[in-house]
Amino acid sequence: MTGYCDTWIYHMLPQLHPATYFLQMNPGSANAPGSRLARDVAGADWLFLNRAWDFIVEPNRSGEFGPDEPNKIVRTDFDLWRAYGPYLVLRNKRLRNLVEREIPDR
């Protein structure tokens, strides 16, 4: 299951461009010490996070935690925009005055 990734989003939303080198999080690369993931995440305008795989158990190193720096950037620099099923859509706070949320019909 580790081989699955959500790159289809870029087909459905062609105006978006990947902000990170890591389109798929492979054990030992994205979470390696010195990885560029934190820098890449910090430069992103939007994050699409899939929670479906949060508790998966595989016979490899995919369950090992790496550096916490990417998570810190997500917590401090991004706001939750929407949640759709297992997906979280987060907006970088620097876009706060550029992109406003839709006001739902009352």
Secondary structure, 3 states (H helix, E strand, C coil): CCCCCCCHHHHHCCCCCCCCCCCCCCCCCCCCCCCCHHHHHHCCCEEEEEHHHCCCCCCCHHHCCCCCHHHHHHHHHEEEEEEECCEEEEEEHHHCCCCCCCCCCC
